[in-house]
Amino acid sequence: MRQMTFVRAFLGLGKFRGESAFRTWLVRICVNTARSARRRAPREPVAWQQDCVDPGAEAHRRLRAEEIRRRIASLPRWAAELIALCDLQCLSYRDIAGVLGCSCGGIGPRLHRARRMLKERLEDLA
């Protein structure tokens, strides 16, 4: 998916008008690419490659990570996107507002609701 994001960004570079920060424009392309991929293959798991030290512990970690991904995916799309942009991509509220096309003041309350929803879905994994 990363390659597709950068291909789309490269092909669309001439259309970048500079009305927003370049990073915001690029993250928006990434979000749209992820949305498209999710629509095409909504149940396709992500394959992670990593050296295994302890096969049992690694299998447990993968199962737990997959369960967390499933629970994040079970959130409404707006909530999953906010969590990904803020907590995984570490974007500022201003950048998130630019990516999602909404006001900066609305990000905090929506993110709080999204995190609360995720916390409820993850309680039994603690």
N, CA, C and O atoms as a MOPAC input file, in Angstrom:
PM7 MOZYME 1SCF
protein

 N      0.82400 1    -1.17900 1     0.00000 1
 C      0.00000 1     0.00000 1     0.00000 1
 C      0.87900 1     1.25700 1     0.00000 1
 O      0.50900 1     2.27700 1    -0.58100 1
 N      2.01700 1     1.17800 1     0.63900 1
 C      2.91400 1     2.34100 1     0.65000 1
 C      3.33900 1     2.70600 1    -0.76400 1
 O      3.38500 1     3.88000 1    -1.13200 1
 N      3.65000 1     1.67600 1    -1.55100 1
 C      4.07100 1     1.94600 1    -2.92900 1
 C      2.95500 1     2.62900 1    -3.70700 1
 O      3.19900 1     3.58600 1    -4.44200 1
 N      1.73400 1     2.13600 1    -3.54600 1
 C      0.60900 1     2.72900 1    -4.26000 1
 C      0.40700 1     4.17800 1    -3.82600 1
 O      0.09300 1     5.03300 1    -4.65500 1
 N      0.58300 1     4.46000 1    -2.54700 1
 C      0.44500 1     5.83500 1    -2.05700 1
 C      1.45600 1     6.74300 1    -2.74000 1
 O      1.10700 1     7.82700 1    -3.20800 1
 N      2.69800 1     6.30700 1    -2.79800 1
 C      3.71800 1     7.16500 1    -3.39400 1
 C      3.58100 1     7.25200 1    -4.91100 1
 O      3.92400 1     8.28000 1    -5.49400 1
 N      3.09200 1     6.20600 1    -5.56200 1
 C      2.82000 1     6.28100 1    -6.99700 1
 C      1.72000 1     7.31200 1    -7.25100 1
 O      1.83800 1     8.15400 1    -8.14000 1
 N      0.64600 1     7.23400 1    -6.45600 1
 C     -0.44200 1     8.20200 1    -6.61900 1
 C      0.03400 1     9.62500 1    -6.32700 1
 O     -0.35500 1    10.56500 1    -7.02200 1
 N      0.86200 1     9.78300 1    -5.31700 1
 C      1.38600 1    11.11800 1    -4.99200 1
 C      2.26600 1    11.63300 1    -6.13500 1
 O      2.16000 1    12.79500 1    -6.52900 1
 N      3.12000 1    10.77800 1    -6.65800 1
 C      4.00900 1    11.18500 1    -7.74300 1
 C      3.20100 1    11.59300 1    -8.97100 1
 O      3.47700 1    12.61700 1    -9.59500 1
 N      2.19700 1    10.77900 1    -9.31100 1
 C      1.38600 1    11.08000 1   -10.48400 1
 C      0.53800 1    12.33600 1   -10.28200 1
 O      0.22300 1    13.03000 1   -11.24900 1
 N      0.17200 1    12.63100 1    -9.05000 1
 C     -0.65100 1    13.79900 1    -8.76800 1
 C      0.13000 1    15.02000 1    -8.34900 1
 O     -0.46500 1    16.04100 1    -8.00400 1
 N      1.44400 1    14.94300 1    -8.36900 1
 C      2.27200 1    16.04700 1    -7.88300 1
 C      1.99100 1    17.35000 1    -8.62600 1
 O      2.03700 1    18.42500 1    -8.02800 1
 N      1.70500 1    17.26300 1    -9.90200 1
 C      1.39500 1    18.46700 1   -10.67900 1
 C      0.08800 1    19.11700 1   -10.25900 1
 O     -0.13500 1    20.29500 1   -10.53800 1
 N     -0.77200 1    18.36800 1    -9.59600 1
 C     -2.06200 1    18.89400 1    -9.16000 1
 C     -1.98900 1    19.51300 1    -7.76100 1
 O     -2.96500 1    20.10600 1    -7.30000 1
 N     -0.85000 1    19.38500 1    -7.08300 1
 C     -0.69400 1    19.95900 1    -5.74100 1
 C     -0.69300 1    21.47800 1    -5.86700 1
 O      0.18300 1    22.05500 1    -6.51100 1
 N     -1.69100 1    22.12600 1    -5.23900 1
 C     -1.87000 1    23.56900 1    -5.37000 1
 C     -1.18600 1    24.36200 1    -4.27100 1
 O     -1.08100 1    25.58400 1    -4.37300 1
 N     -0.72400 1    23.70400 1    -3.23300 1
 C     -0.05400 1    24.40600 1    -2.15100 1
 C     -1.00000 1    25.09200 1    -1.19300 1
 O     -0.56200 1    25.91300 1    -0.38700 1
 N     -2.29800 1    24.77800 1    -1.25400 1
 C     -3.26600 1    25.38100 1    -0.34300 1
 C     -3.15100 1    24.79400 1     1.06400 1
 O     -3.62500 1    25.38500 1     2.03400 1
 N     -2.52300 1    23.63600 1     1.16000 1
 C     -2.28900 1    23.00900 1     2.46300 1
 C     -0.82400 1    22.61800 1     2.51800 1
 O     -0.09500 1    22.73900 1     1.53300 1
 N     -0.40300 1    22.14600 1     3.68600 1
 C      0.98000 1    21.68100 1     3.81600 1
 C      1.16900 1    20.43300 1     2.95600 1
 O      0.23100 1    19.65700 1     2.77400 1
 N      2.35600 1    20.24000 1     2.43700 1
 C      2.63400 1    19.07800 1     1.59500 1
 C      2.36000 1    17.78400 1     2.36400 1
 O      1.82300 1    16.82500 1     1.81000 1
 N      2.73300 1    17.76900 1     3.64800 1
 C      2.51400 1    16.56800 1     4.46800 1
 C      1.02200 1    16.24100 1     4.57300 1
 O      0.62900 1    15.07800 1     4.48500 1
 N      0.20200 1    17.26500 1     4.75900 1
 C     -1.23900 1    17.06300 1     4.84400 1
 C     -1.76600 1    16.48800 1     3.53400 1
 O     -2.58100 1    15.56600 1     3.54900 1
 N     -1.31700 1    17.01600 1     2.41500 1
 C     -1.71800 1    16.52700 1     1.09700 1
 C     -1.31600 1    15.06600 1     0.92200 1
 O     -2.10200 1    14.25500 1     0.43100 1
 N     -0.09100 1    14.73300 1     1.32600 1
 C      0.40500 1    13.36700 1     1.18100 1
 C     -0.34800 1    12.39700 1     2.09600 1
 O     -0.67400 1    11.28500 1     1.68100 1
 N     -0.62200 1    12.80400 1     3.32400 1
 C     -1.37100 1    11.94100 1     4.24500 1
 C     -2.78500 1    11.73300 1     3.72300 1
 O     -3.34200 1    10.64600 1     3.87500 1
 N     -3.37000 1    12.74200 1     3.11800 1
 C     -4.71300 1    12.60200 1     2.54400 1
 C     -4.70800 1    11.54400 1     1.43800 1
 O     -5.64400 1    10.75000 1     1.34000 1
 N     -3.67700 1    11.52700 1     0.61900 1
 C     -3.54900 1    10.49500 1    -0.41300 1
 C     -3.43500 1     9.12800 1     0.24100 1
 O     -4.03200 1     8.15900 1    -0.22800 1
 N     -2.67200 1     9.04800 1     1.31600 1
 C     -2.51300 1     7.78600 1     2.04500 1
 C     -3.84600 1     7.30500 1     2.60700 1
 O     -4.17700 1     6.12500 1     2.49300 1
 N     -4.60900 1     8.20700 1     3.21100 1
 C     -5.91700 1     7.84100 1     3.76800 1
 C     -6.84200 1     7.34700 1     2.66200 1
 O     -7.52200 1     6.33400 1     2.82400 1
 N     -6.86800 1     8.05600 1     1.55000 1
 C     -7.73000 1     7.64100 1     0.43900 1
 C     -7.29200 1     6.30100 1    -0.14500 1
 O     -8.13900 1     5.49000 1    -0.52000 1
 N     -5.99500 1     6.05500 1    -0.22900 1
 C     -5.49400 1     4.77200 1    -0.72100 1
 C     -5.89300 1     3.64900 1     0.22600 1
 O     -6.29900 1     2.57300 1    -0.21200 1
 N     -5.77600 1     3.90200 1     1.52100 1
 C     -6.17300 1     2.88400 1     2.50200 1
 C     -7.67200 1     2.61000 1     2.43400 1
 O     -8.09600 1     1.45900 1     2.53400 1
 N     -8.47200 1     3.65300 1     2.26600 1
 C     -9.91800 1     3.45800 1     2.13900 1
 C    -10.23700 1     2.61200 1     0.91300 1
 O    -11.06700 1     1.70500 1     0.97700 1
 N     -9.58200 1     2.90800 1    -0.19200 1
 C     -9.82400 1     2.13700 1    -1.41700 1
 C     -9.42400 1     0.68200 1    -1.23600 1
 O    -10.14600 1    -0.22100 1    -1.65900 1
 N     -8.28000 1     0.45200 1    -0.61200 1
 C     -7.81900 1    -0.91900 1    -0.38700 1
 C     -8.76500 1    -1.66200 1     0.54500 1
 O     -9.02500 1    -2.85100 1     0.35900 1
 N     -9.27400 1    -0.96600 1     1.53800 1
 C    -10.19200 1    -1.60000 1     2.48800 1
 C    -11.50500 1    -1.97500 1     1.80700 1
 O    -12.08800 1    -3.01300 1     2.11700 1
 N    -11.97200 1    -1.14200 1     0.88600 1
 C    -13.20200 1    -1.46700 1     0.15600 1
 C    -12.98800 1    -2.67700 1    -0.74500 1
 O    -13.87300 1    -3.52200 1    -0.87700 1
 N    -11.81100 1    -2.76000 1    -1.36500 1
 C    -11.53200 1    -3.87700 1    -2.28100 1
 C    -11.37000 1    -5.19100 1    -1.54100 1
 O    -11.84500 1    -6.22300 1    -2.01400 1
 N    -10.71800 1    -5.17800 1    -0.40300 1
 C    -10.44500 1    -6.41600 1     0.33700 1
 C    -10.68900 1    -6.18400 1     1.82200 1
 O     -9.72900 1    -6.10100 1     2.58900 1
 N    -11.94400 1    -6.07800 1     2.25000 1
 C    -12.21700 1    -5.70700 1     3.64200 1
 C    -11.79500 1    -6.72700 1     4.67500 1
 O    -11.59400 1    -6.36000 1     5.83300 1
 N    -11.65000 1    -7.98300 1     4.31600 1
 C    -11.31300 1    -9.00900 1     5.30300 1
 C     -9.92000 1    -9.59200 1     5.09700 1
 O     -9.58000 1   -10.60600 1     5.70600 1
 N     -9.12400 1    -8.97800 1     4.26300 1
 C     -7.79300 1    -9.50200 1     3.97900 1
 C     -6.81400 1    -9.09200 1     5.07600 1
 O     -6.59600 1    -7.89700 1     5.27400 1
 N     -6.21500 1   -10.04900 1     5.79700 1
 C     -5.28000 1    -9.69800 1     6.86800 1
 C     -3.95600 1    -9.17500 1     6.31300 1
 O     -3.54900 1    -9.51000 1     5.20100 1
 N     -3.31000 1    -8.35700 1     7.10800 1
 C     -1.99700 1    -7.83000 1     6.74300 1
 C     -0.93800 1    -8.85700 1     7.13300 1
 O     -0.95000 1    -9.37500 1     8.25000 1
 N     -0.03200 1    -9.14700 1     6.21700 1
 C      1.03500 1   -10.10800 1     6.51100 1
 C      2.25100 1    -9.34600 1     7.03700 1
 O      2.76400 1    -8.44700 1     6.37000 1
 N      2.69800 1    -9.70200 1     8.20800 1
 C      3.85800 1    -9.08400 1     8.83300 1
 C      5.01500 1   -10.05800 1     8.77900 1
 O      4.85500 1   -11.24000 1     9.08400 1
 N      6.17400 1    -9.56900 1     8.39500 1
 C      7.35700 1   -10.40800 1     8.37500 1
 C      8.30400 1    -9.93100 1     9.46200 1
 O      8.65600 1    -8.75300 1     9.52900 1
 N      8.71100 1   -10.86600 1    10.31000 1
 C      9.60300 1   -10.51100 1    11.40800 1
 C     10.34300 1   -11.77800 1    11.82400 1
 O      9.79300 1   -12.87800 1    11.75800 1
 N     11.58400 1   -11.61800 1    12.25000 1
 C     12.34400 1   -12.76600 1    12.75000 1
 C     11.72100 1   -13.23800 1    14.05300 1
 O     11.36500 1   -12.43500 1    14.91400 1
 N     11.59500 1   -14.53700 1    14.18200 1
 C     11.00100 1   -15.10700 1    15.39000 1
 C     12.09500 1   -15.60400 1    16.31600 1
 O     12.97000 1   -16.36500 1    15.90300 1
 N     12.04600 1   -15.17700 1    17.55000 1
 C     12.96900 1   -15.66500 1    18.56100 1
 C     12.32900 1   -16.83200 1    19.29600 1
 O     12.92800 1   -17.90100 1    19.41900 1
 N     11.13200 1   -16.62700 1    19.77700 1
 C     10.37300 1   -17.66000 1    20.46200 1
 C      9.08700 1   -17.87700 1    19.67300 1
 O      8.20100 1   -17.02300 1    19.70800 1
 N      8.96100 1   -18.99000 1    18.96500 1
 C      7.77900 1   -19.20200 1    18.12700 1
 C      6.46200 1   -19.12200 1    18.90200 1
 O      5.48000 1   -18.59700 1    18.37600 1
 N      6.41600 1   -19.62200 1    20.11800 1
 C      5.19000 1   -19.55800 1    20.91300 1
 C      4.81500 1   -18.13600 1    21.26400 1
 O      3.65900 1   -17.73800 1    21.12400 1
 N      5.79200 1   -17.36500 1    21.72200 1
 C      5.53700 1   -15.97400 1    22.08700 1
 C      5.18900 1   -15.14800 1    20.85100 1
 O      4.32700 1   -14.27200 1    20.89900 1
 N      5.86700 1   -15.43800 1    19.75300 1
 C      5.58800 1   -14.71800 1    18.51400 1
 C      4.18000 1   -15.02300 1    18.01300 1
 O      3.48200 1   -14.12200 1    17.55000 1
 N      3.76300 1   -16.26700 1    18.10000 1
 C      2.40600 1   -16.63900 1    17.67700 1
 C      1.36700 1   -15.94400 1    18.55000 1
 O      0.35600 1   -15.45800 1    18.04400 1
 N      1.61200 1   -15.89700 1    19.85900 1
 C      0.68900 1   -15.22200 1    20.77100 1
 C      0.62000 1   -13.72800 1    20.45800 1
 O     -0.46400 1   -13.14500 1    20.45100 1
 N      1.76800 1   -13.10700 1    20.20100 1
 C      1.81700 1   -11.68400 1    19.87500 1
 C      1.04800 1   -11.40400 1    18.57900 1
 O      0.30700 1   -10.42400 1    18.49600 1
 N      1.22200 1   -12.25200 1    17.58700 1
 C      0.52500 1   -12.05000 1    16.31600 1
 C     -0.98300 1   -12.20200 1    16.46900 1
 O     -1.75100 1   -11.42500 1    15.90100 1
 N     -1.40300 1   -13.19900 1    17.23200 1
 C     -2.83500 1   -13.38900 1    17.44800 1
 C     -3.44000 1   -12.18400 1    18.17000 1
 O     -4.52600 1   -11.71700 1    17.82500 1
 N     -2.72000 1   -11.69400 1    19.17400 1
 C     -3.19100 1   -10.52500 1    19.92700 1
 C     -3.23300 1    -9.28900 1    19.02500 1
 O     -4.20100 1    -8.53000 1    19.05700 1
 N     -2.19900 1    -9.09100 1    18.23100 1
 C     -2.15800 1    -7.94100 1    17.32500 1
 C     -3.28100 1    -8.02300 1    16.29100 1
 O     -3.91000 1    -7.01500 1    15.97100 1
 N     -3.52700 1    -9.21400 1    15.77800 1
 C     -4.60800 1    -9.38600 1    14.81300 1
 C     -5.96600 1    -9.10300 1    15.45300 1
 O     -6.83800 1    -8.49900 1    14.82800 1
 N     -6.13800 1    -9.53700 1    16.68700 1
 C     -7.39500 1    -9.26800 1    17.39600 1
 C     -7.57400 1    -7.76700 1    17.63100 1
 O     -8.68500 1    -7.25100 1    17.51000 1
 N     -6.49900 1    -7.07200 1    17.96400 1
 C     -6.57000 1    -5.61800 1    18.15100 1
 C     -6.91700 1    -4.93700 1    16.82700 1
 O     -7.74600 1    -4.02800 1    16.80100 1
 N     -6.29000 1    -5.36800 1    15.72700 1
 C     -6.60500 1    -4.80200 1    14.41200 1
 C     -8.07500 1    -5.02700 1    14.05800 1
 O     -8.73300 1    -4.13500 1    13.52200 1
 N     -8.59000 1    -6.23100 1    14.36100 1
 C    -10.00400 1    -6.51900 1    14.09100 1
 C    -10.91500 1    -5.58600 1    14.88900 1
 O    -11.92100 1    -5.09700 1    14.37400 1
 N    -10.55800 1    -5.35100 1    16.12900 1
 C    -11.40100 1    -4.49900 1    16.97100 1
 C    -11.32200 1    -3.04100 1    16.54800 1
 O    -12.31300 1    -2.31500 1    16.62900 1
 N    -10.14900 1    -2.60600 1    16.09600 1
 C    -10.05100 1    -1.24500 1    15.54800 1
 C    -10.89200 1    -1.16000 1    14.27400 1
 O    -11.59000 1    -0.17000 1    14.05500 1
 N    -10.82600 1    -2.19000 1    13.43900 1
 C    -11.60400 1    -2.20400 1    12.19800 1
 C    -13.10600 1    -2.24300 1    12.47700 1
 O    -13.89900 1    -1.83100 1    11.63100 1
 N    -13.50700 1    -2.73500 1    13.65600 1
 C    -14.92800 1    -2.79400 1    13.98800 1
 C    -15.47700 1    -1.43200 1    14.40800 1
 O    -16.69100 1    -1.25000 1    14.50200 1
 N    -14.58800 1    -0.48400 1    14.65700 1
 C    -15.02500 1     0.87000 1    14.98700 1
 C    -15.63100 1     1.51400 1    13.74700 1
 O    -15.34500 1     1.08800 1    12.62900 1
 N    -16.45700 1     2.52400 1    13.92900 1
 C    -16.89400 1     3.29600 1    12.76200 1
 C    -15.66600 1     3.85900 1    12.04000 1
 O    -14.63800 1     4.13000 1    12.66100 1
 N    -15.78800 1     4.02800 1    10.73500 1
 C    -14.64000 1     4.45600 1     9.93900 1
 C    -14.01900 1     5.74200 1    10.46600 1
 O    -12.79400 1     5.85600 1    10.52000 1
 N    -14.84700 1     6.71700 1    10.85900 1
 C    -14.31100 1     7.99100 1    11.33500 1
 C    -13.44400 1     7.77800 1    12.56400 1
 O    -12.41300 1     8.43400 1    12.71300 1
 N    -13.85000 1     6.85900 1    13.45600 1
 C    -13.10600 1     6.62400 1    14.69900 1
 C    -11.78100 1     5.93100 1    14.41000 1
 O    -10.74500 1     6.31000 1    14.95700 1
 N    -11.81300 1     4.91700 1    13.55200 1
 C    -10.58200 1     4.20400 1    13.20600 1
 C     -9.58100 1     5.13800 1    12.52900 1
 O     -8.38300 1     5.06600 1    12.80100 1
 N    -10.06700 1     6.01300 1    11.65100 1
 C     -9.18000 1     6.95800 1    10.97100 1
 C     -8.56300 1     7.95100 1    11.94700 1
 O     -7.37000 1     8.24300 1    11.86400 1
 N     -9.36600 1     8.47100 1    12.87000 1
 C     -8.82700 1     9.41500 1    13.85200 1
 C     -7.74400 1     8.76800 1    14.70300 1
 O     -6.69200 1     9.36600 1    14.93200 1
 N     -7.99500 1     7.55700 1    15.16900 1
 C     -7.00100 1     6.85800 1    15.99100 1
 C     -5.73100 1     6.61300 1    15.19100 1
 O     -4.62800 1     6.79800 1    15.70600 1
 N     -5.87400 1     6.19900 1    13.94000 1
 C     -4.69700 1     5.95100 1    13.10400 1
 C     -3.90300 1     7.23300 1    12.87100 1
 O     -2.67800 1     7.23500 1    12.99300 1
 N     -4.58700 1     8.31300 1    12.54000 1
 C     -3.88700 1     9.56500 1    12.23600 1
 C     -3.22500 1    10.17400 1    13.46700 1
 O     -2.10700 1    10.68300 1    13.38300 1
 N     -3.90600 1    10.12600 1    14.60500 1
 C     -3.36800 1    10.76600 1    15.80100 1
 C     -2.38500 1     9.86500 1    16.54100 1
 O     -1.26600 1    10.28000 1    16.84400 1
 N     -2.79800 1     8.64100 1    16.83000 1
 C     -1.99900 1     7.77700 1    17.70000 1
 C     -0.94900 1     6.95800 1    16.96800 1
 O      0.07600 1     6.60600 1    17.55200 1
 N     -1.18400 1     6.65000 1    15.70600 1
 C     -0.20200 1     5.86200 1    14.95800 1
 C      0.68800 1     6.73400 1    14.07700 1
 O      1.89000 1     6.49100 1    13.97500 1
 N      0.09800 1     7.75200 1    13.43900 1
 C      0.87700 1     8.63600 1    12.57600 1
 C      1.40100 1     9.87500 1    13.29700 1
 O      2.23500 1    10.60400 1    12.76200 1
 N      0.90600 1    10.11000 1    14.51600 1
 C      1.34900 1    11.23100 1    15.35700 1
 C      1.15800 1    12.60100 1    14.68900 1
 O      2.00100 1    13.48700 1    14.82400 1
 N      0.05000 1    12.75900 1    13.97500 1
 C     -0.23700 1    14.04600 1    13.35700 1
 C     -0.83800 1    14.99600 1    14.39100 1
 O     -1.46400 1    14.55900 1    15.35600 1
 N     -0.64600 1    16.27000 1    14.18600 1
 C     -1.25400 1    17.28100 1    15.05600 1
 C     -2.73700 1    17.39900 1    14.71700 1
 O     -3.17700 1    16.95000 1    13.65900 1
 N     -3.49200 1    18.00000 1    15.61300 1
 C     -4.92500 1    18.19700 1    15.35700 1
 C     -5.12800 1    19.02600 1    14.09000 1
 O     -6.04500 1    18.75700 1    13.31300 1
 N     -4.28500 1    20.02200 1    13.88200 1
 C     -4.40000 1    20.86400 1    12.69000 1
 C     -4.18100 1    20.04900 1    11.42200 1
 O     -4.91000 1    20.20800 1    10.44300 1
 N     -3.17400 1    19.17600 1    11.44100 1
 C     -2.91000 1    18.33700 1    10.27300 1
 C     -4.04500 1    17.33900 1    10.03700 1
 O     -4.43100 1    17.08200 1     8.89600 1
 N     -4.57200 1    16.78300 1    11.12300 1
 C     -5.68700 1    15.84400 1    10.99500 1
 C     -6.89800 1    16.55200 1    10.40600 1
 O     -7.57200 1    16.00700 1     9.53200 1
 N     -7.17600 1    17.75000 1    10.87400 1
 C     -8.30200 1    18.52300 1    10.34800 1
 C     -8.11900 1    18.77300 1     8.85100 1
 O     -9.07800 1    18.70200 1     8.08200 1
 N     -6.89000 1    19.06300 1     8.44800 1
 C     -6.62600 1    19.26400 1     7.02400 1
 C     -6.82000 1    18.00200 1     6.21000 1
 O     -7.34900 1    18.04700 1     5.10000 1
 N     -6.39100 1    16.87200 1     6.76000 1
 C     -6.53600 1    15.59500 1     6.06200 1
 C     -8.00700 1    15.21400 1     5.92400 1
 O     -8.44400 1    14.77800 1     4.86000 1
 N     -8.76100 1    15.38000 1     6.99600 1
 C    -10.16000 1    14.94700 1     7.00700 1
 C    -11.12300 1    16.02000 1     6.51100 1
 O    -12.30400 1    15.74700 1     6.29900 1
 N    -10.62300 1    17.23200 1     6.32600 1
 C    -11.46900 1    18.30200 1     5.82200 1
 C    -12.51000 1    18.76600 1     6.82500 1
 O    -13.66100 1    19.00900 1     6.46200 1
 N    -12.11400 1    18.88800 1     8.08000 1
 C    -13.04100 1    19.35400 1     9.11600 1
 C    -12.34800 1    20.41500 1     9.96500 1
 O    -11.18100 1    20.73800 1     9.74300 1
 N    -13.07800 1    20.95200 1    10.93600 1
 C    -12.49000 1    21.99800 1    11.77200 1
 C    -11.54600 1    21.38700 1    12.81100 1
 O    -11.72700 1    20.24900 1    13.24500 1
 N    -10.56300 1    22.15000 1    13.18700 1
 C     -9.57800 1    21.70400 1    14.17400 1
 C    -10.21900 1    21.51900 1    15.54100 1
 O     -9.82500 1    20.62400 1    16.28900 1
 N    -11.19500 1    22.34400 1    15.87900 1
 C    -11.84900 1    22.27000 1    17.17600 1
 C    -12.67100 1    21.00600 1    17.36600 1
 O    -12.92900 1    20.59800 1    18.49900 1
 N    -13.07700 1    20.39100 1    16.28600 1
 C    -13.87700 1    19.18100 1    16.39500 1
 C    -13.06400 1    17.92100 1    16.57100 1
 O    -13.62100 1    16.86900 1    16.88600 1
 N    -11.76500 1    17.99800 1    16.37700 1
 C    -10.91900 1    16.80500 1    16.43900 1
 C    -10.83700 1    16.25600 1    17.86100 1
 O    -10.98600 1    15.05000 1    18.05800 1
 N    -10.60500 1    17.10500 1    18.84500 1
 C    -10.43500 1    16.65100 1    20.22900 1
 C    -11.61200 1    15.84200 1    20.75800 1
 O    -11.42300 1    14.72100 1    21.23200 1
 N    -12.82400 1    16.38800 1    20.68600 1
 C    -13.97100 1    15.62100 1    21.19300 1
 C    -14.22000 1    14.32600 1    20.41800 1
 O    -14.55800 1    13.30000 1    21.01000 1
 N    -14.05400 1    14.37400 1    19.10500 1
 C    -14.25800 1    13.15200 1    18.30900 1
 C    -13.19900 1    12.10900 1    18.63100 1
 O    -13.50100 1    10.91800 1    18.70500 1
 N    -11.95100 1    12.55300 1    18.82500 1
 C    -10.88400 1    11.62200 1    19.17000 1
 C    -11.12700 1    11.00700 1    20.54200 1
 O    -10.86600 1     9.82100 1    20.74900 1
 N    -11.62200 1    11.80200 1    21.47200 1
 C    -11.94400 1    11.28900 1    22.80200 1
 C    -13.00700 1    10.18900 1    22.70400 1
 O    -12.87800 1     9.13700 1    23.33000 1
 N    -14.05500 1    10.44000 1    21.91300 1
 C    -15.10400 1     9.43300 1    21.73400 1
 C    -14.54500 1     8.17700 1    21.06800 1
 O    -14.89200 1     7.06000 1    21.45300 1
 N    -13.68700 1     8.35800 1    20.07700 1
 C    -13.10000 1     7.21100 1    19.37000 1
 C    -12.25000 1     6.36700 1    20.32100 1
 O    -12.33800 1     5.13900 1    20.31800 1
 N    -11.43500 1     7.02800 1    21.12800 1
 C    -10.58900 1     6.29400 1    22.08700 1
 C    -11.42800 1     5.57900 1    23.13700 1
 O    -11.09800 1     4.46400 1    23.54200 1
 N    -12.51100 1     6.21300 1    23.58000 1
 C    -13.39300 1     5.58000 1    24.55200 1
 C    -14.05600 1     4.33300 1    23.95000 1
 O    -14.18100 1     3.30500 1    24.61500 1
 N    -14.47600 1     4.43600 1    22.69100 1
 C    -15.07700 1     3.28400 1    22.00500 1
 C    -14.06100 1     2.14600 1    21.87200 1
 O    -14.39500 1     0.98000 1    22.08000 1
 N    -12.81800 1     2.49600 1    21.52200 1
 C    -11.78200 1     1.47200 1    21.38800 1
 C    -11.47400 1     0.84300 1    22.73500 1
 O    -11.29300 1    -0.37100 1    22.82500 1
 N    -11.41200 1     1.65000 1    23.77800 1
 C    -11.14200 1     1.12600 1    25.11400 1
 C    -12.19800 1     0.10600 1    25.52600 1
 O    -11.87300 1    -0.93500 1    26.09700 1
 N    -13.45400 1     0.40400 1    25.23800 1
 C    -14.52900 1    -0.53900 1    25.55300 1
 C    -14.36500 1    -1.85000 1    24.78800 1
 O    -14.64800 1    -2.92400 1    25.31900 1
 N    -13.91500 1    -1.75800 1    23.55600 1
 C    -13.73900 1    -2.96500 1    22.73800 1
 C    -12.52400 1    -3.79200 1    23.15800 1
 O    -12.44500 1    -4.98600 1    22.86700 1
 N    -11.57300 1    -3.14100 1    23.84800 1
 C    -10.32600 1    -3.82800 1    24.23200 1
 C    -10.30100 1    -4.25600 1    25.69200 1
 O     -9.31500 1    -4.85100 1    26.12800 1
 N    -11.35100 1    -3.97700 1    26.46700 1
 C    -11.32200 1    -4.24900 1    27.90600 1
 C    -11.03200 1    -5.70000 1    28.23200 1
 O    -10.28600 1    -5.96600 1    29.17400 1
 N    -11.57900 1    -6.63400 1    27.50600 1
 C    -11.37500 1    -8.05100 1    27.85000 1
 C     -9.98400 1    -8.56500 1    27.45800 1
 O     -9.63500 1    -9.69500 1    27.79900 1
 N     -9.19700 1    -7.77400 1    26.76000 1
 C     -7.83200 1    -8.18500 1    26.39700 1
 C     -6.79300 1    -7.77700 1    27.44300 1
 O     -5.63600 1    -8.19200 1    27.36400 1
 N     -7.19400 1    -6.98300 1    28.40200 1
 C     -6.25100 1    -6.45800 1    29.40300 1
 C     -5.70600 1    -7.50700 1    30.29300 1
 O     -4.90400 1    -7.20900 1    31.17900 1

